[in-house]
């Protein structure tokens, strides 16, 4: 299982691969400007895209991630904060993250 943090409670896999474009764009809650998320997008983009690669010919290439956060509070998490999320990647290379 590839490393994803925080570690998912459950995973499922399809039969095809999706490649991720180095020019990946994140969008949040219909364009909401959330500093913590924007900083995380920039930080992880630098960590993840440290090398060049070529996608297999004809393979789907993801270029956009739509992030929906139910509570965009900038407060620090508390013991009872729900940090659950779902990550969905379709065969068409659509990526969606939904978080509480």
N, C-alpha and C positions, 0 to 999 in steps of 0.2 A: 504494500500500500504506500503510495507516495506520501511524503511528509506534508501535512497541512496543519496549521496551527490556528486556533486551538483544535486539538484532535477531535474529529467527528465521532459522534456516538454511533452512527451507522453509515455505511457507504454502499453504493451500488454502481456497477459499471456496465456500459453498453459494449457494443462490438466494434466500434470505430474509434479513430483517433481524431482529435481536434488540436490544431496548432495555435499558438497564441502569438499575435503580431507584436513586434517590439514597440510599435506605435499605439499600443493598447490605450484606450480612452475609458475613463471611469465617469459615470454620471450618477448623481445622487438625488433621490426623492424629487423628481421632476425639476432638477436644477437648483435645489437648495444648496446654499453655500455654508458648509459646516467645516470649520477650521480643522478640527481633530481628524475628520475623514480626509480632507484635502491633503493634510500633512502625511497621513498614513499612505495615501495613494502614491505620493511622491517618494516617500521613503522605501516602500516595497518595490516600486518600479525600478529604483536604482539597485536593489538587492537581487531582484529576479532576472533582470535583463543585462547580465554581465558579459554575454557572449553572443556571437552571431551564429545563425544556423539557417539551413534551407529546409523549408517544408516539402514534404513529398508532393509530387505533381498531382493535382486534383484533390488534395486533402483540404478540408475546410479550415479557414484561418479566422480565428476570433480576433476582432479589432475593437470591440466595445463590451464593457461590463456595466450592467444596470444594477445599482445598489439601492435597495429600499430598506430604510431603517424606520421601524415603527416609533421608536422614542429617540429623537435626535438631541436629547439633553446633553449638555456639555459638563454635567456634574460627574464627579468621580463615582465609579461603581461602588455599590454597597453589598453587603453579604446577601441580600435578597434580590439583587439585580439579575434579571434574566438575560444572559449573554448568549442564548441559543441563536443559531443561524442555519440557513439552508443555502447550499451552493448547487446550482443547476447549470449544466452545460448540455445544450441540445446538439443533435447531429448536424444542424445548420450553423453551428458555432456561435449560437446565442448564449451569453453567460449572464446569469442572474444570481444575485446574492440578496437574500432577505434576512434581516436581523431584527431582533426584538429590542 
